[in-house]
């Protein structure tokens, strides 16, 4: 409904009345917008299914887990968990410069903007407009109409919750990206720590290999000297040479692995390693010395797993899927849209702002009757996506449960395995010492000495690798229990 202006130009109002008229016009516009918004918010009702956290399809306790007393890993800052100063500095640099984490933060900004767009659809959009039109009349004249004022674009009264459900879905997507960012940080902290431990293991393997290489060079020199004096055979010389070259090959292999791990660490940190870093510590025989709080309680799965950001992310995606079902259901019901304007109109542009009020109000109701099954198909798609999101949530919980169980199994068995391996190294060291002494005194064969050298080197390599794996398993346990992110980050 519109009240058109009169065909004759309106007389100009006194200038002292114009501010009063404009203020009254503004108050009227604000009141109209508030009334429309109140009507929409009072009538909207979401048709989305109520989202409840599904029952975790896992056991009530972790297999072989000790008591749950102690501070949960999710409440232990990584600065407290890792005792190595160089490692803490590397993690800090990675959190500042890693590109994967930066992308995750930008994804949060993107999702937040998308949520703001959806939220803006729930309130009317009011703008200032100025328009004019000229049309020929039947008598040959021209009919001119000029208008200026506030306009409300097509605004949907969300009586059935369609717009609200879309906003809820955008909110859940936004919260999911926040959880994804936390998951990326936890993974980054653990990756830097594991790679740092790998580099410590590389250094220890290089030390052991260089020591073995020196021993075998001396053994080869003595064997060659004995051959020159007619005491040893060429077979013994070739055997000593074989062991010497195998040690050189191992040295080249471990040197290459150290370089690869260094390159991987630079990528994680996101910049070249600064020369001001604290000195690198050696891989301690007591693995737990690298950690400030190594004894992490396993806890109850129903409490531990929901602290993990990846599980919370899957839950938010399930909420978004439920909200999309509400929007798909609401599409079956009428859509009521409002378009209106309030301002001034005149048949002459020069008298526009001195003319009387003009307003328009154009509600529209659209009830779907025939859409070739589009709305039904959209609802089926939303329901299928919800079932997929539910299955993904349950799978995420199951994977998280297995990761915790695996890490706990490693913690329970690595200790005994490392103790046995270290005992084997000591035995092989004594065996090599006795074989070398017996060979020099002529009571042991050279074959026994070579076998003792080979066995000792193999046992030392296994012991270093096991120490590295044990330390990395503690890092993994910290990660899978939700450690590595705190609200302060």
C-alpha positions in Angstrom: 0.0 0.0 0.0 1.4 3.3 -1.0 0.3 6.9 -0.6 1.4 8.6 -3.8 2.2 12.3 -3.8 -0.2 14.8 -5.2 0.3 15.9 -8.8 0.9 19.5 -7.8 4.1 20.4 -6.1 3.8 20.8 -2.3 4.4 24.2 -0.9 7.7 24.6 0.7 7.6 24.3 4.5 9.3 26.8 6.7 12.9 26.0 7.3 12.4 25.9 11.1 10.0 23.0 10.8 12.3 20.8 8.7 14.5 19.5 11.5 11.5 18.6 13.6 9.9 16.7 10.7 13.1 14.8 10.0 13.5 13.8 13.6 9.9 12.6 13.7 10.5 10.7 10.5 13.6 9.0 11.9 11.8 8.0 15.1 9.0 6.5 13.1 11.5 4.5 11.0 13.2 3.1 14.0 9.9 2.1 15.6 8.8 0.4 12.4 12.1 -1.6 12.1 11.9 -2.6 15.8 8.4 -3.7 15.4 9.3 -5.9 12.4 12.2 -7.4 14.2 10.2 -8.1 17.3 7.5 -9.8 15.3 10.1 -12.0 13.6 12.0 -13.0 16.7 8.8 -13.7 18.7 7.4 -16.0 16.0 10.5 -18.0 15.0 10.9 -21.6 16.1 13.6 -24.0 15.0 12.5 -27.3 13.4 16.0 -28.8 13.8 16.3 -32.0 15.8 17.7 -31.6 19.3 21.4 -32.4 19.3 22.6 -34.5 22.1 26.1 -35.9 22.5 26.0 -39.5 21.3 27.0 -42.3 23.6 30.6 -43.1 22.9 30.9 -46.6 21.2 33.9 -47.6 23.3 34.7 -49.4 26.5 34.2 -47.7 29.8 37.9 -48.0 30.7 41.2 -48.1 28.8 42.7 -51.5 28.6 45.5 -52.0 31.2 45.3 -48.4 32.3 46.4 -47.5 35.8 44.5 -45.2 38.2 43.1 -41.9 37.1 44.6 -39.8 39.9 46.7 -36.8 38.9 46.5 -33.8 36.6 44.9 -34.5 33.2 47.1 -34.0 30.2 44.7 -31.4 28.8 45.4 -29.2 31.8 49.2 -29.4 31.7 50.8 -26.7 29.6 53.4 -27.9 27.2 55.9 -25.5 28.9 55.5 -27.6 32.0 55.5 -30.9 30.4 58.7 -30.5 28.4 61.8 -29.9 30.5 64.3 -29.3 27.6 65.0 -25.6 27.1 65.9 -25.9 23.4 62.7 -27.9 22.8 60.5 -25.3 24.5 62.1 -22.6 22.3 61.5 -24.6 19.2 57.9 -25.2 20.0 57.4 -21.5 20.7 58.9 -20.6 17.3 56.7 -23.2 15.6 53.5 -21.7 17.2 54.5 -18.3 15.9 55.6 -19.3 12.4 54.2 -22.6 11.3 52.0 -22.2 8.1 49.6 -25.0 8.9 48.7 -23.4 12.1 48.4 -20.0 10.4 46.0 -21.5 7.9 43.9 -23.0 10.7 43.7 -19.5 12.3 42.6 -18.0 9.0 40.0 -20.7 8.6 38.5 -19.5 11.9 38.3 -15.9 10.6 36.6 -17.2 7.4 34.1 -19.2 9.4 33.4 -16.3 11.7 32.7 -14.1 8.8 30.3 -16.7 7.3 28.5 -16.9 10.7 28.2 -13.1 10.8 26.6 -13.2 7.3 24.0 -15.7 8.4 23.3 -13.9 11.6 22.7 -10.7 9.7 19.8 -12.4 7.8 17.9 -12.6 11.1 17.4 -8.8 11.3 16.0 -6.4 8.7 18.4 -4.6 6.4 17.6 -0.9 6.5 19.2 1.5 3.9 18.8 5.0 2.7 17.5 5.3 -0.8 17.0 8.0 -3.4 15.0 7.2 -6.6 13.2 8.8 -9.4 11.1 7.8 -12.3 9.4 9.5 -15.3 6.6 7.9 -17.3 4.5 9.2 -20.2 0.8 9.8 -19.4 -2.1 9.2 -21.7 -2.6 12.9 -22.5 1.0 13.2 -23.7 2.4 14.6 -20.6 5.1 13.2 -18.3 4.5 11.9 -14.8 7.5 12.4 -12.6 7.9 10.8 -9.1 11.0 11.3 -6.9 11.4 9.7 -3.5 14.0 9.6 -0.7 14.0 7.9 2.7 14.6 4.6 4.5 14.0 1.3 2.8 13.7 -2.2 4.2 14.8 -4.8 1.6 13.2 -8.2 1.3 13.2 -9.4 4.9 12.0 -12.9 5.8 9.9 -13.4 8.9 11.5 -16.5 10.3 8.3 -18.0 11.7 9.5 -21.6 11.1 13.2 -21.2 12.0 14.7 -21.6 8.5 17.0 -18.5 8.9 17.8 -19.4 12.5 18.7 -22.9 11.6 21.1 -21.7 8.9 22.7 -19.3 11.4 23.0 -22.2 13.9 24.7 -24.3 11.3 27.1 -21.5 10.5 27.8 -21.1 14.2 28.6 -24.8 14.6 30.9 -24.6 11.6 32.7 -21.7 13.2 33.1 -23.5 16.5 34.3 -26.6 14.6 37.1 -24.5 12.9 38.2 -23.3 16.4 38.5 -26.9 17.5 40.4 -27.7 14.3 42.8 -25.0 15.2 43.4 -26.5 18.6 43.9 -29.9 17.1 46.5 -28.5 14.7 48.3 -26.9 17.6 48.3 -30.1 19.6 49.6 -32.0 16.6 52.3 -29.3 15.9 53.6 -29.4 19.5 53.8 -33.1 19.5 55.4 -33.2 16.0 58.1 -30.7 17.0 58.9 -32.7 20.2 58.9 -36.1 18.4 61.2 -34.7 15.6 63.5 -33.1 18.2 63.8 -36.5 19.9 64.5 -38.1 16.5 67.4 -35.7 16.1 68.7 -36.5 19.5 68.5 -40.2 18.5 70.3 -39.4 15.2 73.1 -37.7 17.2 73.4 -40.7 19.5 73.5 -43.1 16.6 76.2 -41.0 14.9 78.2 -41.1 18.2 77.9 -44.9 18.5 78.8 -45.3 14.8 81.8 -43.1 14.9 83.0 -45.0 18.0 82.5 -48.3 16.2 84.2 -47.0 13.1 87.3 -46.1 15.1 87.3 -49.6 16.6 87.0 -51.3 13.3 89.7 -49.1 11.7 92.1 -50.1 14.4 91.0 -53.8 14.0 91.6 -53.6 10.3 95.0 -52.0 10.8 96.1 -54.7 13.2 94.7 -57.5 10.9 96.6 -56.0 8.0 99.7 -55.8 10.0 99.4 -59.5 11.1 98.8 -60.4 7.5 102.0 -58.6 6.4 103.9 -60.6 9.1 102.4 -63.9 8.0 100.3 -64.4 11.1 96.8 -63.7 9.6 95.2 -64.9 6.3 93.8 -62.8 3.5 90.3 -64.1 4.6 90.7 -62.4 8.0 91.8 -59.2 6.2 88.7 -59.2 4.0 86.4 -59.9 7.0 87.9 -56.9 8.8 87.5 -54.8 5.7 83.8 -55.8 5.4 83.0 -54.7 8.9 84.9 -51.5 8.4 83.0 -50.6 5.2 79.7 -51.5 6.7 80.4 -49.0 9.6 81.2 -46.3 7.0 78.0 -47.1 5.2 76.0 -46.8 8.5 77.7 -43.5 9.2 76.7 -42.1 5.8 73.1 -43.4 6.4 72.8 -41.8 9.8 74.3 -38.6 8.6 71.8 -38.4 5.8 68.9 -39.1 8.3 70.1 -36.3 10.6 70.1 -33.9 7.7 66.6 -35.0 6.7 65.3 -34.5 10.2 66.9 -31.1 10.4 65.1 -30.1 7.2 61.8 -31.4 8.6 62.3 -29.5 11.8 62.9 -26.2 9.9 59.7 -26.8 8.0 57.7 -27.3 11.2 59.3 -24.3 12.9 58.5 -22.2 9.8 61.9 -20.4 9.6 65.6 -21.2 9.7 66.7 -22.2 13.2 68.3 -19.2 14.9 71.8 -19.6 16.2 70.8 -18.3 19.6 68.9 -21.5 20.5 70.0 -23.2 23.7 72.4 -26.0 23.2 71.0 -29.4 22.3 70.9 -32.0 25.1 71.9 -35.6 24.5 69.4 -38.4 24.5 69.5 -39.4 28.1 69.7 -43.0 29.2 66.8 -42.2 31.6 64.2 -41.3 29.0 61.8 -39.5 31.4 64.5 -36.8 32.1 63.3 -34.9 29.0 59.9 -34.4 30.5 58.7 -32.4 33.5 55.7 -34.5 34.2 56.0 -37.9 32.5 53.4 -39.8 34.6 50.1 -38.9 32.9 46.9 -40.4 34.3 44.8 -42.2 31.7 41.4 -41.2 33.2 38.0 -42.3 32.1 37.3 -42.5 28.3 34.0 -40.6 28.5 35.8 -37.7 30.2 39.2 -37.9 28.4 38.0 -38.2 24.8 35.6 -35.2 25.0 38.6 -33.0 25.9 40.2 -33.8 22.6 39.6 -31.0 20.0 39.2 -33.4 17.2 36.3 -35.1 19.0 34.7 -31.7 19.9 35.2 -30.7 16.2 33.3 -33.8 15.1 30.5 -33.0 17.6 30.2 -29.4 16.3 29.9 -30.7 12.7 27.1 -33.0 13.9 25.3 -30.0 15.4 25.7 -28.2 12.1 24.2 -31.2 10.3 21.2 -31.1 12.6 20.7 -27.4 12.0 20.7 -28.0 8.3 17.9 -30.5 8.7 15.9 -27.8 10.5 16.4 -25.4 7.5 15.4 -28.2 5.1 12.2 -28.9 7.0 11.3 -25.3 7.2 11.4 -25.0 3.5 8.1 -26.9 3.3 6.3 -24.1 5.1 5.3 -20.7 3.8 7.9 -18.0 3.6 6.7 -14.5 4.5 8.9 -11.6 3.3 8.5 -7.9 3.9 9.5 -5.0 1.8 8.8 -1.4 2.8 10.0 2.2 2.7 9.4 5.3 4.6 10.4 8.8 3.4 9.4 11.7 1.3 8.1 11.9 -2.3 7.5 14.6 -4.8 6.7 15.2 -8.4 9.6 17.6 -8.6 13.1 17.0 -7.6 13.5 20.5 -6.2 10.7 20.1 -3.8 11.6 16.6 -2.6 12.7 17.4 0.9 9.9 19.9 1.5 7.1 17.5 0.6 5.0 15.3 2.8 5.5 11.7 4.0 5.3 8.7 1.6 5.4 5.1 2.6 5.0 1.7 1.2 4.5 -1.8 2.8 4.6 -4.9 0.6 4.3 -8.2 2.5 4.5 -11.4 0.5 3.6 -15.0 1.4 4.9 -17.9 -0.7 3.7 -21.4 -0.1 5.5 -24.2 -2.0 3.0 -26.2 -4.1 5.0 -27.9 -6.8 8.8 -27.9 -7.0 9.4 -31.3 -8.6 10.5 -32.8 -5.3 13.3 -30.3 -4.7 12.5 -29.6 -1.1 12.0 -33.3 -0.3 15.4 -34.1 -1.9 17.1 -31.3 0.0 15.7 -32.7 3.2 16.9 -36.2 2.3 20.3 -34.7 1.6 20.4 -33.0 5.0 19.3 -36.1 6.8 21.9 -38.2 5.0 24.6 -35.7 5.8 23.5 -35.9 9.5 23.9 -39.6 9.5 27.4 -39.2 7.9 28.3 -36.7 10.6 27.1 -39.0 13.3 29.2 -41.9 11.9 32.2 -39.6 11.6 31.8 -38.6 15.2 31.6 -42.2 16.4 34.6 -43.1 14.3 36.6 -40.1 15.6 35.8 -41.3 19.2 36.9 -44.9 18.3 40.1 -43.7 16.7 40.9 -41.5 19.7 40.2 -44.5 22.1 42.6 -46.7 20.1 45.3 -44.0 20.1 45.1 -43.6 23.8 45.1 -47.4 24.3 48.1 -47.8 22.0 50.1 -45.1 23.8 49.2 -46.6 27.2 50.3 -50.1 26.0 53.6 -48.5 24.8 54.2 -46.9 28.2 53.6 -50.2 30.0 55.9 -52.2 27.8 58.7 -49.8 26.7 60.1 -49.6 30.2 60.7 -53.4 30.4 61.9 -53.6 26.8 64.4 -50.8 27.3 65.7 -52.3 30.5 66.3 -55.7 28.8 67.9 -54.0 25.7 70.3 -52.0 27.9 71.3 -55.2 29.7 72.0 -56.8 26.4 74.3 -53.9 25.4 76.2 -54.4 28.6 76.5 -58.1 28.0 77.6 -57.6 24.3 80.2 -55.0 25.5 81.7 -57.5 28.0 81.6 -60.2 25.3 83.5 -57.9 22.9 86.1 -57.0 25.5 86.7 -60.6 26.3 86.9 -61.6 22.7 89.4 -58.9 21.9 91.5 -59.8 24.9 91.4 -63.5 24.0 92.3 -62.7 20.3 95.3 -60.6 21.3 96.5 -63.4 23.6 95.9 -66.1 20.9 93.2 -68.0 22.7 90.2 -66.7 20.7 89.7 -66.9 16.9 89.4 -63.8 14.8 85.9 -64.9 13.8 84.7 -64.7 17.4 86.1 -61.1 17.6 84.3 -60.1 14.4 81.0 -61.6 15.6 81.3 -59.8 18.9 82.0 -56.5 17.1 79.0 -57.0 14.8 76.6 -58.0 17.7 77.7 -55.1 19.9 77.0 -52.5 17.1 73.6 -54.0 16.4 72.6 -54.0 20.1 73.8 -50.4 20.5 71.8 -49.3 17.5 68.7 -51.1 18.8 69.1 -49.5 22.3 69.3 -46.0 20.9 66.3 -46.5 18.6 64.3 -47.9 21.6 65.2 -45.0 23.8 64.0 -42.6 21.0 60.8 -44.6 20.5 60.1 -44.7 24.3 60.4 -40.9 24.6 58.3 -40.3 21.5 55.6 -42.6 22.9 55.4 -40.4 26.0 54.9 -37.4 23.6 52.2 -39.3 21.8 50.5 -40.1 25.1 50.5 -36.5 26.0 49.0 -35.6 22.6 46.3 -38.3 22.5 45.2 -37.3 26.0 44.6 -33.8 24.8 47.8 -32.1 26.0 49.4 -29.3 24.1 46.8 -26.7 24.2 45.5 -24.5 27.0 43.1 -21.5 27.0 46.0 -19.2 27.5 47.3 -20.1 24.0 
